[in-house]
Amino acid sequence: MIQLKDYGIYDGQPIFMEVGEGNLNFSRIIKEAKKAGVKWYIVEQDLYQQDPFDSVKIGFNHLKAMGVDD
């Protein structure tokens, strides 16, 4: 298992962002997680800048594009 969350900067302040929308290198993180044998990717979204269900969809779509299976 691996827990994922992303961060970014908005108006000069750090904020939580959807996985793949912030400044962390998730392509590399996912690549290394796969090499380590990770089977479960757990997304933690502490605060939302938009509707929570939209945030889930955005993060899910980014992970799918990076090769994470459902």
mmCIF file as Biopython writes it, N, C-alpha, C and O atoms, coordinates in Angstrom:
data_model
#
loop_
_atom_site.group_PDB
_atom_site.id
_atom_site.type_symbol
_atom_site.label_atom_id
_atom_site.label_alt_id
_atom_site.label_comp_id
_atom_site.label_asym_id
_atom_site.label_entity_id
_atom_site.label_seq_id
_atom_site.pdbx_PDB_ins_code
_atom_site.Cartn_x
_atom_site.Cartn_y
_atom_site.Cartn_z
_atom_site.occupancy
_atom_site.B_iso_or_equiv
_atom_site.auth_seq_id
_atom_site.auth_asym_id
_atom_site.pdbx_PDB_model_num
ATOM 1   N N  . MET A ? 1  ? 0.848   -1.186 0.000   1.0 0.0 1  A 1 
ATOM 2   C CA . MET A ? 1  ? 0.000   0.000  0.000   1.0 0.0 1  A 1 
ATOM 3   C C  . MET A ? 1  ? 0.887   1.241  0.000   1.0 0.0 1  A 1 
ATOM 4   O O  . MET A ? 1  ? 2.000   1.242  0.527   1.0 0.0 1  A 1 
ATOM 5   N N  . ILE A ? 2  ? 0.360   2.279  -0.601  1.0 0.0 2  A 1 
ATOM 6   C CA . ILE A ? 2  ? 1.011   3.577  -0.544  1.0 0.0 2  A 1 
ATOM 7   C C  . ILE A ? 2  ? -0.075  4.643  -0.411  1.0 0.0 2  A 1 
ATOM 8   O O  . ILE A ? 2  ? -1.120  4.564  -1.057  1.0 0.0 2  A 1 
ATOM 9   N N  . GLN A ? 3  ? 0.181   5.623  0.420   1.0 0.0 3  A 1 
ATOM 10  C CA . GLN A ? 3  ? -0.758  6.730  0.596   1.0 0.0 3  A 1 
ATOM 11  C C  . GLN A ? 3  ? -0.281  7.887  -0.278  1.0 0.0 3  A 1 
ATOM 12  O O  . GLN A ? 3  ? 0.899   8.238  -0.274  1.0 0.0 3  A 1 
ATOM 13  N N  . LEU A ? 4  ? -1.205  8.469  -1.019  1.0 0.0 4  A 1 
ATOM 14  C CA . LEU A ? 4  ? -0.872  9.553  -1.939  1.0 0.0 4  A 1 
ATOM 15  C C  . LEU A ? 4  ? -1.638  10.820 -1.574  1.0 0.0 4  A 1 
ATOM 16  O O  . LEU A ? 4  ? -2.823  10.773 -1.242  1.0 0.0 4  A 1 
ATOM 17  N N  . LYS A ? 5  ? -0.946  11.943 -1.640  1.0 0.0 5  A 1 
ATOM 18  C CA . LYS A ? 5  ? -1.593  13.255 -1.553  1.0 0.0 5  A 1 
ATOM 19  C C  . LYS A ? 5  ? -0.705  14.214 -2.315  1.0 0.0 5  A 1 
ATOM 20  O O  . LYS A ? 5  ? 0.481   13.950 -2.511  1.0 0.0 5  A 1 
ATOM 21  N N  . ASP A ? 6  ? -1.266  15.307 -2.739  1.0 0.0 6  A 1 
ATOM 22  C CA . ASP A ? 6  ? -0.512  16.260 -3.552  1.0 0.0 6  A 1 
ATOM 23  C C  . ASP A ? 6  ? -0.680  17.661 -2.984  1.0 0.0 6  A 1 
ATOM 24  O O  . ASP A ? 6  ? -1.660  17.974 -2.308  1.0 0.0 6  A 1 
ATOM 25  N N  . TYR A ? 7  ? 0.300   18.482 -3.281  1.0 0.0 7  A 1 
ATOM 26  C CA . TYR A ? 7  ? 0.315   19.861 -2.789  1.0 0.0 7  A 1 
ATOM 27  C C  . TYR A ? 7  ? 0.652   20.800 -3.931  1.0 0.0 7  A 1 
ATOM 28  O O  . TYR A ? 7  ? 1.236   20.396 -4.937  1.0 0.0 7  A 1 
ATOM 29  N N  . GLY A ? 8  ? 0.282   22.041 -3.763  1.0 0.0 8  A 1 
ATOM 30  C CA . GLY A ? 8  ? 0.633   23.079 -4.708  1.0 0.0 8  A 1 
ATOM 31  C C  . GLY A ? 8  ? 0.652   24.413 -3.989  1.0 0.0 8  A 1 
ATOM 32  O O  . GLY A ? 8  ? 0.466   24.486 -2.775  1.0 0.0 8  A 1 
ATOM 33  N N  . ILE A ? 9  ? 0.875   25.452 -4.748  1.0 0.0 9  A 1 
ATOM 34  C CA . ILE A ? 9  ? 0.907   26.815 -4.202  1.0 0.0 9  A 1 
ATOM 35  C C  . ILE A ? 9  ? -0.191  27.627 -4.875  1.0 0.0 9  A 1 
ATOM 36  O O  . ILE A ? 9  ? -0.305  27.636 -6.100  1.0 0.0 9  A 1 
ATOM 37  N N  . TYR A ? 10 ? -0.996  28.306 -4.067  1.0 0.0 10 A 1 
ATOM 38  C CA . TYR A ? 10 ? -2.048  29.182 -4.572  1.0 0.0 10 A 1 
ATOM 39  C C  . TYR A ? 10 ? -1.985  30.483 -3.785  1.0 0.0 10 A 1 
ATOM 40  O O  . TYR A ? 10 ? -2.032  30.469 -2.555  1.0 0.0 10 A 1 
ATOM 41  N N  . ASP A ? 11 ? -1.881  31.596 -4.481  1.0 0.0 11 A 1 
ATOM 42  C CA . ASP A ? 11 ? -1.743  32.905 -3.837  1.0 0.0 11 A 1 
ATOM 43  C C  . ASP A ? 11 ? -0.617  32.914 -2.812  1.0 0.0 11 A 1 
ATOM 44  O O  . ASP A ? 11 ? -0.734  33.515 -1.745  1.0 0.0 11 A 1 
ATOM 45  N N  . GLY A ? 12 ? 0.485   32.231 -3.158  1.0 0.0 12 A 1 
ATOM 46  C CA . GLY A ? 12 ? 1.652   32.207 -2.297  1.0 0.0 12 A 1 
ATOM 47  C C  . GLY A ? 12 ? 1.534   31.312 -1.077  1.0 0.0 12 A 1 
ATOM 48  O O  . GLY A ? 12 ? 2.415   31.322 -0.217  1.0 0.0 12 A 1 
ATOM 49  N N  . GLN A ? 13 ? 0.455   30.534 -0.985  1.0 0.0 13 A 1 
ATOM 50  C CA . GLN A ? 13 ? 0.233   29.666 0.170   1.0 0.0 13 A 1 
ATOM 51  C C  . GLN A ? 13 ? 0.162   28.204 -0.284  1.0 0.0 13 A 1 
ATOM 52  O O  . GLN A ? 13 ? -0.403  27.910 -1.337  1.0 0.0 13 A 1 
ATOM 53  N N  . PRO A ? 14 ? 0.734   27.284 0.511   1.0 0.0 14 A 1 
ATOM 54  C CA . PRO A ? 14 ? 0.615   25.871 0.165   1.0 0.0 14 A 1 
ATOM 55  C C  . PRO A ? 14 ? -0.821  25.389 0.384   1.0 0.0 14 A 1 
ATOM 56  O O  . PRO A ? 14 ? -1.465  25.735 1.374   1.0 0.0 14 A 1 
ATOM 57  N N  . ILE A ? 15 ? -1.299  24.589 -0.555  1.0 0.0 15 A 1 
ATOM 58  C CA . ILE A ? 15 ? -2.648  24.025 -0.436  1.0 0.0 15 A 1 
ATOM 59  C C  . ILE A ? 15 ? -2.610  22.561 -0.868  1.0 0.0 15 A 1 
ATOM 60  O O  . ILE A ? 15 ? -1.727  22.147 -1.618  1.0 0.0 15 A 1 
ATOM 61  N N  . PHE A ? 16 ? -3.580  21.785 -0.385  1.0 0.0 16 A 1 
ATOM 62  C CA . PHE A ? 16 ? -3.755  20.420 -0.852  1.0 0.0 16 A 1 
ATOM 63  C C  . PHE A ? 16 ? -4.402  20.479 -2.229  1.0 0.0 16 A 1 
ATOM 64  O O  . PHE A ? 16 ? -5.288  21.297 -2.479  1.0 0.0 16 A 1 
ATOM 65  N N  . MET A ? 17 ? -3.948  19.604 -3.117  1.0 0.0 17 A 1 
ATOM 66  C CA . MET A ? 17 ? -4.496  19.543 -4.465  1.0 0.0 17 A 1 
ATOM 67  C C  . MET A ? 17 ? -4.795  18.092 -4.812  1.0 0.0 17 A 1 
ATOM 68  O O  . MET A ? 17 ? -4.349  17.174 -4.124  1.0 0.0 17 A 1 
ATOM 69  N N  . GLU A ? 18 ? -5.544  17.895 -5.874  1.0 0.0 18 A 1 
ATOM 70  C CA . GLU A ? 18 ? -5.839  16.555 -6.344  1.0 0.0 18 A 1 
ATOM 71  C C  . GLU A ? 18 ? -4.540  15.894 -6.810  1.0 0.0 18 A 1 
ATOM 72  O O  . GLU A ? 18 ? -3.644  16.564 -7.325  1.0 0.0 18 A 1 
ATOM 73  N N  . VAL A ? 19 ? -4.449  14.590 -6.626  1.0 0.0 19 A 1 
ATOM 74  C CA . VAL A ? 19 ? -3.265  13.859 -7.067  1.0 0.0 19 A 1 
ATOM 75  C C  . VAL A ? 19 ? -3.052  14.117 -8.552  1.0 0.0 19 A 1 
ATOM 76  O O  . VAL A ? 19 ? -3.955  13.925 -9.366  1.0 0.0 19 A 1 
ATOM 77  N N  . GLY A ? 20 ? -1.850  14.554 -8.889  1.0 0.0 20 A 1 
ATOM 78  C CA . GLY A ? 20 ? -1.521  14.862 -10.278 1.0 0.0 20 A 1 
ATOM 79  C C  . GLY A ? 20 ? -1.705  16.317 -10.647 1.0 0.0 20 A 1 
ATOM 80  O O  . GLY A ? 20 ? -1.304  16.727 -11.737 1.0 0.0 20 A 1 
ATOM 81  N N  . GLU A ? 21 ? -2.295  17.103 -9.778  1.0 0.0 21 A 1 
ATOM 82  C CA . GLU A ? 21 ? -2.529  18.524 -10.058 1.0 0.0 21 A 1 
ATOM 83  C C  . GLU A ? 21 ? -1.513  19.427 -9.361  1.0 0.0 21 A 1 
ATOM 84  O O  . GLU A ? 21 ? -1.397  20.606 -9.697  1.0 0.0 21 A 1 
ATOM 85  N N  . GLY A ? 22 ? -0.787  18.886 -8.406  1.0 0.0 22 A 1 
ATOM 86  C CA . GLY A ? 22 ? 0.137   19.696 -7.610  1.0 0.0 22 A 1 
ATOM 87  C C  . GLY A ? 22 ? 1.565   19.613 -8.120  1.0 0.0 22 A 1 
ATOM 88  O O  . GLY A ? 22 ? 1.805   19.433 -9.314  1.0 0.0 22 A 1 
ATOM 89  N N  . ASN A ? 23 ? 2.516   19.748 -7.189  1.0 0.0 23 A 1 
ATOM 90  C CA . ASN A ? 23 ? 3.909   19.836 -7.599  1.0 0.0 23 A 1 
ATOM 91  C C  . ASN A ? 23 ? 4.727   18.575 -7.340  1.0 0.0 23 A 1 
ATOM 92  O O  . ASN A ? 23 ? 5.942   18.589 -7.536  1.0 0.0 23 A 1 
ATOM 93  N N  . LEU A ? 24 ? 4.097   17.484 -6.904  1.0 0.0 24 A 1 
ATOM 94  C CA . LEU A ? 24 ? 4.829   16.240 -6.701  1.0 0.0 24 A 1 
ATOM 95  C C  . LEU A ? 24 ? 4.938   15.468 -8.020  1.0 0.0 24 A 1 
ATOM 96  O O  . LEU A ? 24 ? 4.039   15.527 -8.858  1.0 0.0 24 A 1 
ATOM 97  N N  . ASN A ? 25 ? 6.035   14.755 -8.189  1.0 0.0 25 A 1 
ATOM 98  C CA . ASN A ? 25 ? 6.301   14.024 -9.425  1.0 0.0 25 A 1 
ATOM 99  C C  . ASN A ? 25 ? 5.643   12.643 -9.357  1.0 0.0 25 A 1 
ATOM 100 O O  . ASN A ? 25 ? 6.303   11.650 -9.049  1.0 0.0 25 A 1 
ATOM 101 N N  . PHE A ? 26 ? 4.351   12.588 -9.642  1.0 0.0 26 A 1 
ATOM 102 C CA . PHE A ? 26 ? 3.625   11.333 -9.498  1.0 0.0 26 A 1 
ATOM 103 C C  . PHE A ? 26 ? 3.974   10.302 -10.551 1.0 0.0 26 A 1 
ATOM 104 O O  . PHE A ? 26 ? 3.822   9.107  -10.297 1.0 0.0 26 A 1 
ATOM 105 N N  . SER A ? 27 ? 4.427   10.703 -11.696 1.0 0.0 27 A 1 
ATOM 106 C CA . SER A ? 27 ? 4.864   9.710  -12.685 1.0 0.0 27 A 1 
ATOM 107 C C  . SER A ? 27 ? 6.008   8.893  -12.110 1.0 0.0 27 A 1 
ATOM 108 O O  . SER A ? 27 ? 6.022   7.668  -12.233 1.0 0.0 27 A 1 
ATOM 109 N N  . ARG A ? 28 ? 6.948   9.549  -11.494 1.0 0.0 28 A 1 
ATOM 110 C CA . ARG A ? 28 ? 8.080   8.838  -10.880 1.0 0.0 28 A 1 
ATOM 111 C C  . ARG A ? 28 ? 7.640   8.077  -9.630  1.0 0.0 28 A 1 
ATOM 112 O O  . ARG A ? 28 ? 8.072   6.945  -9.416  1.0 0.0 28 A 1 
ATOM 113 N N  . ILE A ? 29 ? 6.798   8.677  -8.814  1.0 0.0 29 A 1 
ATOM 114 C CA . ILE A ? 29 ? 6.308   8.010  -7.603  1.0 0.0 29 A 1 
ATOM 115 C C  . ILE A ? 29 ? 5.607   6.706  -7.962  1.0 0.0 29 A 1 
ATOM 116 O O  . ILE A ? 29 ? 5.860   5.677  -7.336  1.0 0.0 29 A 1 
ATOM 117 N N  . ILE A ? 30 ? 4.731   6.738  -8.962  1.0 0.0 30 A 1 
ATOM 118 C CA . ILE A ? 30 ? 3.994   5.544  -9.378  1.0 0.0 30 A 1 
ATOM 119 C C  . ILE A ? 30 ? 4.947   4.508  -9.961  1.0 0.0 30 A 1 
ATOM 120 O O  . ILE A ? 30 ? 4.823   3.318  -9.672  1.0 0.0 30 A 1 
ATOM 121 N N  . LYS A ? 31 ? 5.892   4.949  -10.774 1.0 0.0 31 A 1 
ATOM 122 C CA . LYS A ? 31 ? 6.878   4.036  -11.360 1.0 0.0 31 A 1 
ATOM 123 C C  . LYS A ? 31 ? 7.633   3.297  -10.255 1.0 0.0 31 A 1 
ATOM 124 O O  . LYS A ? 31 ? 7.784   2.077  -10.322 1.0 0.0 31 A 1 
ATOM 125 N N  . GLU A ? 32 ? 8.104   4.017  -9.249  1.0 0.0 32 A 1 
ATOM 126 C CA . GLU A ? 32 ? 8.861   3.400  -8.163  1.0 0.0 32 A 1 
ATOM 127 C C  . GLU A ? 32 ? 7.961   2.522  -7.278  1.0 0.0 32 A 1 
ATOM 128 O O  . GLU A ? 32 ? 8.392   1.482  -6.782  1.0 0.0 32 A 1 
ATOM 129 N N  . ALA A ? 33 ? 6.726   2.949  -7.091  1.0 0.0 33 A 1 
ATOM 130 C CA . ALA A ? 33 ? 5.784   2.143  -6.306  1.0 0.0 33 A 1 
ATOM 131 C C  . ALA A ? 33 ? 5.537   0.803  -6.986  1.0 0.0 33 A 1 
ATOM 132 O O  . ALA A ? 33 ? 5.495   -0.236 -6.326  1.0 0.0 33 A 1 
ATOM 133 N N  . LYS A ? 34 ? 5.374   0.829  -8.301  1.0 0.0 34 A 1 
ATOM 134 C CA . LYS A ? 34 ? 5.162   -0.423 -9.048  1.0 0.0 34 A 1 
ATOM 135 C C  . LYS A ? 34 ? 6.375   -1.339 -8.914  1.0 0.0 34 A 1 
ATOM 136 O O  . LYS A ? 34 ? 6.231   -2.547 -8.724  1.0 0.0 34 A 1 
ATOM 137 N N  . LYS A ? 35 ? 7.583   -0.752 -9.016  1.0 0.0 35 A 1 
ATOM 138 C CA . LYS A ? 35 ? 8.799   -1.550 -8.862  1.0 0.0 35 A 1 
ATOM 139 C C  . LYS A ? 35 ? 8.864   -2.193 -7.482  1.0 0.0 35 A 1 
ATOM 140 O O  . LYS A ? 35 ? 9.386   -3.297 -7.330  1.0 0.0 35 A 1 
ATOM 141 N N  . ALA A ? 36 ? 8.335   -1.503 -6.484  1.0 0.0 36 A 1 
ATOM 142 C CA . ALA A ? 36 ? 8.350   -2.012 -5.107  1.0 0.0 36 A 1 
ATOM 143 C C  . ALA A ? 36 ? 7.230   -3.016 -4.850  1.0 0.0 36 A 1 
ATOM 144 O O  . ALA A ? 36 ? 7.169   -3.617 -3.777  1.0 0.0 36 A 1 
ATOM 145 N N  . GLY A ? 37 ? 6.347   -3.200 -5.823  1.0 0.0 37 A 1 
ATOM 146 C CA . GLY A ? 37 ? 5.276   -4.183 -5.677  1.0 0.0 37 A 1 
ATOM 147 C C  . GLY A ? 37 ? 4.001   -3.646 -5.033  1.0 0.0 37 A 1 
ATOM 148 O O  . GLY A ? 37 ? 3.192   -4.421 -4.521  1.0 0.0 37 A 1 
ATOM 149 N N  . VAL A ? 38 ? 3.817   -2.352 -5.054  1.0 0.0 38 A 1 
ATOM 150 C CA . VAL A ? 38 ? 2.603   -1.767 -4.473  1.0 0.0 38 A 1 
ATOM 151 C C  . VAL A ? 38 ? 1.374   -2.258 -5.233  1.0 0.0 38 A 1 
ATOM 152 O O  . VAL A ? 38 ? 1.350   -2.265 -6.464  1.0 0.0 38 A 1 
ATOM 153 N N  . LYS A ? 39 ? 0.366   -2.662 -4.487  1.0 0.0 39 A 1 
ATOM 154 C CA . LYS A ? 39 ? -0.894  -3.142 -5.073  1.0 0.0 39 A 1 
ATOM 155 C C  . LYS A ? 39 ? -2.055  -2.188 -4.806  1.0 0.0 39 A 1 
ATOM 156 O O  . LYS A ? 39 ? -3.016  -2.155 -5.575  1.0 0.0 39 A 1 
ATOM 157 N N  . TRP A ? 40 ? -1.978  -1.416 -3.729  1.0 0.0 40 A 1 
ATOM 158 C CA . TRP A ? 40 ? -3.057  -0.513 -3.330  1.0 0.0 40 A 1 
ATOM 159 C C  . TRP A ? 40 ? -2.529  0.915  -3.277  1.0 0.0 40 A 1 
ATOM 160 O O  . TRP A ? 40 ? -1.492  1.182  -2.670  1.0 0.0 40 A 1 
ATOM 161 N N  . TYR A ? 41 ? -3.248  1.824  -3.916  1.0 0.0 41 A 1 
ATOM 162 C CA . TYR A ? 41 ? -2.921  3.250  -3.911  1.0 0.0 41 A 1 
ATOM 163 C C  . TYR A ? 41 ? -4.054  3.963  -3.176  1.0 0.0 41 A 1 
ATOM 164 O O  . TYR A ? 41 ? -5.187  3.997  -3.656  1.0 0.0 41 A 1 
ATOM 165 N N  . ILE A ? 42 ? -3.751  4.520  -2.034  1.0 0.0 42 A 1 
ATOM 166 C CA . ILE A ? 42 ? -4.760  5.155  -1.189  1.0 0.0 42 A 1 
ATOM 167 C C  . ILE A ? 42 ? -4.581  6.663  -1.284  1.0 0.0 42 A 1 
ATOM 168 O O  . ILE A ? 42 ? -3.527  7.193  -0.931  1.0 0.0 42 A 1 
ATOM 169 N N  . VAL A ? 43 ? -5.608  7.351  -1.760  1.0 0.0 43 A 1 
ATOM 170 C CA . VAL A ? 43 ? -5.546  8.798  -1.922  1.0 0.0 43 A 1 
ATOM 171 C C  . VAL A ? 43 ? -6.149  9.466  -0.701  1.0 0.0 43 A 1 
ATOM 172 O O  . VAL A ? 43 ? -7.268  9.156  -0.294  1.0 0.0 43 A 1 
ATOM 173 N N  . GLU A ? 44 ? -5.393  10.386 -0.123  1.0 0.0 44 A 1 
ATOM 174 C CA . GLU A ? 44 ? -5.891  11.193 0.988   1.0 0.0 44 A 1 
ATOM 175 C C  . GLU A ? 44 ? -6.051  12.624 0.499   1.0 0.0 44 A 1 
ATOM 176 O O  . GLU A ? 44 ? -5.084  13.260 0.079   1.0 0.0 44 A 1 
ATOM 177 N N  . GLN A ? 45 ? -7.260  13.116 0.556   1.0 0.0 45 A 1 
ATOM 178 C CA . GLN A ? 45 ? -7.548  14.489 0.163   1.0 0.0 45 A 1 
ATOM 179 C C  . GLN A ? 45 ? -8.086  15.197 1.397   1.0 0.0 45 A 1 
ATOM 180 O O  . GLN A ? 45 ? -9.240  14.998 1.775   1.0 0.0 45 A 1 
ATOM 181 N N  . ASP A ? 46 ? -7.257  16.021 2.026   1.0 0.0 46 A 1 
ATOM 182 C CA . ASP A ? 46 ? -7.639  16.662 3.285   1.0 0.0 46 A 1 
ATOM 183 C C  . ASP A ? 46 ? -8.663  17.784 3.098   1.0 0.0 46 A 1 
ATOM 184 O O  . ASP A ? 46 ? -9.699  17.817 3.763   1.0 0.0 46 A 1 
ATOM 185 N N  . LEU A ? 47 ? -8.359  18.678 2.202   1.0 0.0 47 A 1 
ATOM 186 C CA . LEU A ? 47 ? -9.248  19.817 1.941   1.0 0.0 47 A 1 
ATOM 187 C C  . LEU A ? 47 ? -9.482  19.909 0.442   1.0 0.0 47 A 1 
ATOM 188 O O  . LEU A ? 47 ? -8.614  19.563 -0.359  1.0 0.0 47 A 1 
ATOM 189 N N  . TYR A ? 48 ? -10.645 20.372 0.081   1.0 0.0 48 A 1 
ATOM 190 C CA . TYR A ? 48 ? -11.015 20.457 -1.326  1.0 0.0 48 A 1 
ATOM 191 C C  . TYR A ? 48 ? -11.170 21.906 -1.739  1.0 0.0 48 A 1 
ATOM 192 O O  . TYR A ? 48 ? -11.688 22.732 -0.988  1.0 0.0 48 A 1 
ATOM 193 N N  . GLN A ? 49 ? -10.709 22.203 -2.950  1.0 0.0 49 A 1 
ATOM 194 C CA . GLN A ? 49 ? -10.900 23.531 -3.521  1.0 0.0 49 A 1 
ATOM 195 C C  . GLN A ? 49 ? -12.183 23.571 -4.363  1.0 0.0 49 A 1 
ATOM 196 O O  . GLN A ? 49 ? -12.617 24.637 -4.798  1.0 0.0 49 A 1 
ATOM 197 N N  . GLN A ? 50 ? -12.773 22.404 -4.583  1.0 0.0 50 A 1 
ATOM 198 C CA . GLN A ? 50 ? -13.989 22.290 -5.385  1.0 0.0 50 A 1 
ATOM 199 C C  . GLN A ? 50 ? -14.820 21.141 -4.833  1.0 0.0 50 A 1 
ATOM 200 O O  . GLN A ? 50 ? -14.513 20.613 -3.764  1.0 0.0 50 A 1 
ATOM 201 N N  . ASP A ? 51 ? -15.849 20.756 -5.534  1.0 0.0 51 A 1 
ATOM 202 C CA . ASP A ? 51 ? -16.701 19.655 -5.094  1.0 0.0 51 A 1 
ATOM 203 C C  . ASP A ? 51 ? -15.855 18.402 -4.855  1.0 0.0 51 A 1 
ATOM 204 O O  . ASP A ? 51 ? -15.050 18.038 -5.712  1.0 0.0 51 A 1 
ATOM 205 N N  . PRO A ? 52 ? -16.021 17.733 -3.703  1.0 0.0 52 A 1 
ATOM 206 C CA . PRO A ? 52 ? -15.207 16.548 -3.401  1.0 0.0 52 A 1 
ATOM 207 C C  . PRO A ? 52 ? -15.297 15.443 -4.456  1.0 0.0 52 A 1 
ATOM 208 O O  . PRO A ? 52 ? -14.301 14.773 -4.729  1.0 0.0 52 A 1 
ATOM 209 N N  . PHE A ? 53 ? -16.461 15.247 -5.045  1.0 0.0 53 A 1 
ATOM 210 C CA . PHE A ? 53 ? -16.602 14.202 -6.055  1.0 0.0 53 A 1 
ATOM 211 C C  . PHE A ? 53 ? -15.847 14.559 -7.333  1.0 0.0 53 A 1 
ATOM 212 O O  . PHE A ? 53 ? -15.320 13.676 -8.009  1.0 0.0 53 A 1 
ATOM 213 N N  . ASP A ? 54 ? -15.792 15.844 -7.664  1.0 0.0 54 A 1 
ATOM 214 C CA . ASP A ? 54 ? -14.976 16.283 -8.800  1.0 0.0 54 A 1 
ATOM 215 C C  . ASP A ? 54 ? -13.501 16.038 -8.503  1.0 0.0 54 A 1 
ATOM 216 O O  . ASP A ? 54 ? -12.752 15.611 -9.382  1.0 0.0 54 A 1 
ATOM 217 N N  . SER A ? 55 ? -13.082 16.304 -7.275  1.0 0.0 55 A 1 
ATOM 218 C CA . SER A ? 55 ? -11.692 16.081 -6.881  1.0 0.0 55 A 1 
ATOM 219 C C  . SER A ? 55 ? -11.320 14.608 -6.991  1.0 0.0 55 A 1 
ATOM 220 O O  . SER A ? 55 ? -10.236 14.274 -7.469  1.0 0.0 55 A 1 
ATOM 221 N N  . VAL A ? 56 ? -12.212 13.731 -6.552  1.0 0.0 56 A 1 
ATOM 222 C CA . VAL A ? 56 ? -11.963 12.288 -6.651  1.0 0.0 56 A 1 
ATOM 223 C C  . VAL A ? 56 ? -11.789 11.888 -8.115  1.0 0.0 56 A 1 
ATOM 224 O O  . VAL A ? 56 ? -10.877 11.134 -8.453  1.0 0.0 56 A 1 
ATOM 225 N N  . LYS A ? 57 ? -12.657 12.389 -8.968  1.0 0.0 57 A 1 
ATOM 226 C CA . LYS A ? 57 ? -12.598 12.053 -10.392 1.0 0.0 57 A 1 
ATOM 227 C C  . LYS A ? 57 ? -11.297 12.546 -11.020 1.0 0.0 57 A 1 
ATOM 228 O O  . LYS A ? 57 ? -10.684 11.827 -11.810 1.0 0.0 57 A 1 
ATOM 229 N N  . ILE A ? 58 ? -10.868 13.757 -10.681 1.0 0.0 58 A 1 
ATOM 230 C CA . ILE A ? 58 ? -9.627  14.316 -11.228 1.0 0.0 58 A 1 
ATOM 231 C C  . ILE A ? 58 ? -8.437  13.448 -10.825 1.0 0.0 58 A 1 
ATOM 232 O O  . ILE A ? 58 ? -7.632  13.061 -11.672 1.0 0.0 58 A 1 
ATOM 233 N N  . GLY A ? 59 ? -8.328  13.141 -9.525  1.0 0.0 59 A 1 
ATOM 234 C CA . GLY A ? 59 ? -7.225  12.315 -9.051  1.0 0.0 59 A 1 
ATOM 235 C C  . GLY A ? 59 ? -7.248  10.919 -9.659  1.0 0.0 59 A 1 
ATOM 236 O O  . GLY A ? 59 ? -6.209  10.395 -10.062 1.0 0.0 59 A 1 
ATOM 237 N N  . PHE A ? 60 ? -8.428  10.320 -9.724  1.0 0.0 60 A 1 
ATOM 238 C CA . PHE A ? 60 ? -8.585  8.992  -10.309 1.0 0.0 60 A 1 
ATOM 239 C C  . PHE A ? 60 ? -8.134  8.991  -11.768 1.0 0.0 60 A 1 
ATOM 240 O O  . PHE A ? 60 ? -7.406  8.092  -12.192 1.0 0.0 60 A 1 
ATOM 241 N N  . ASN A ? 61 ? -8.559  9.986  -12.534 1.0 0.0 61 A 1 
ATOM 242 C CA . ASN A ? 61 ? -8.181  10.057 -13.951 1.0 0.0 61 A 1 
ATOM 243 C C  . ASN A ? 61 ? -6.676  10.215 -14.120 1.0 0.0 61 A 1 
ATOM 244 O O  . ASN A ? 61 ? -6.089  9.619  -15.024 1.0 0.0 61 A 1 
ATOM 245 N N  . HIS A ? 62 ? -6.044  11.013 -13.260 1.0 0.0 62 A 1 
ATOM 246 C CA . HIS A ? 62 ? -4.584  11.158 -13.331 1.0 0.0 62 A 1 
ATOM 247 C C  . HIS A ? 62 ? -3.894  9.830  -13.042 1.0 0.0 62 A 1 
ATOM 248 O O  . HIS A ? 62 ? -2.957  9.449  -13.744 1.0 0.0 62 A 1 
ATOM 249 N N  . LEU A ? 63 ? -4.351  9.130  -12.014 1.0 0.0 63 A 1 
ATOM 250 C CA . LEU A ? 63 ? -3.742  7.844  -11.674 1.0 0.0 63 A 1 
ATOM 251 C C  . LEU A ? 63 ? -3.928  6.822  -12.793 1.0 0.0 63 A 1 
ATOM 252 O O  . LEU A ? 63 ? -3.000  6.073  -13.102 1.0 0.0 63 A 1 
ATOM 253 N N  . LYS A ? 64 ? -5.102  6.780  -13.397 1.0 0.0 64 A 1 
ATOM 254 C CA . LYS A ? 64 ? -5.350  5.875  -14.524 1.0 0.0 64 A 1 
ATOM 255 C C  . LYS A ? 64 ? -4.395  6.186  -15.682 1.0 0.0 64 A 1 
ATOM 256 O O  . LYS A ? 64 ? -3.838  5.279  -16.301 1.0 0.0 64 A 1 
ATOM 257 N N  . ALA A ? 65 ? -4.214  7.491  -15.965 1.0 0.0 65 A 1 
ATOM 258 C CA . ALA A ? 65 ? -3.316  7.895  -17.048 1.0 0.0 65 A 1 
ATOM 259 C C  . ALA A ? 65 ? -1.864  7.497  -16.761 1.0 0.0 65 A 1 
ATOM 260 O O  . ALA A ? 65 ? -1.072  7.318  -17.687 1.0 0.0 65 A 1 
ATOM 261 N N  . MET A ? 66 ? -1.518  7.361  -15.472 1.0 0.0 66 A 1 
ATOM 262 C CA . MET A ? 66 ? -0.163  6.959  -15.078 1.0 0.0 66 A 1 
ATOM 263 C C  . MET A ? 66 ? -0.034  5.441  -14.970 1.0 0.0 66 A 1 
ATOM 264 O O  . MET A ? 66 ? 1.019   4.932  -14.584 1.0 0.0 66 A 1 
ATOM 265 N N  . GLY A ? 67 ? -1.107  4.715  -15.311 1.0 0.0 67 A 1 
ATOM 266 C CA . GLY A ? 67 ? -1.032  3.261  -15.362 1.0 0.0 67 A 1 
ATOM 267 C C  . GLY A ? 67 ? -1.464  2.533  -14.108 1.0 0.0 67 A 1 
ATOM 268 O O  . GLY A ? 67 ? -1.206  1.338  -13.964 1.0 0.0 67 A 1 
ATOM 269 N N  . VAL A ? 68 ? -2.124  3.242  -13.190 1.0 0.0 68 A 1 
ATOM 270 C CA . VAL A ? 68 ? -2.640  2.575  -11.992 1.0 0.0 68 A 1 
ATOM 271 C C  . VAL A ? 68 ? -3.977  1.942  -12.357 1.0 0.0 68 A 1 
ATOM 272 O O  . VAL A ? 68 ? -4.886  2.628  -12.824 1.0 0.0 68 A 1 
ATOM 273 N N  . ASP A ? 69 ? -4.097  0.636  -12.145 1.0 0.0 69 A 1 
ATOM 274 C CA . ASP A ? 69 ? -5.348  -0.074 -12.443 1.0 0.0 69 A 1 
ATOM 275 C C  . ASP A ? 69 ? -6.389  0.202  -11.376 1.0 0.0 69 A 1 
ATOM 276 O O  . ASP A ? 69 ? -6.047  0.554  -10.247 1.0 0.0 69 A 1 
ATOM 277 N N  . ASP A ? 70 ? -7.679  0.041  -11.729 1.0 0.0 70 A 1 
ATOM 278 C CA . ASP A ? 70 ? -8.721  0.225  -10.712 1.0 0.0 70 A 1 
ATOM 279 C C  . ASP A ? 70 ? -8.896  -1.018 -9.886  1.0 0.0 70 A 1 
ATOM 280 O O  . ASP A ? 70 ? -9.730  -1.047 -8.982  1.0 0.0 70 A 1 
#
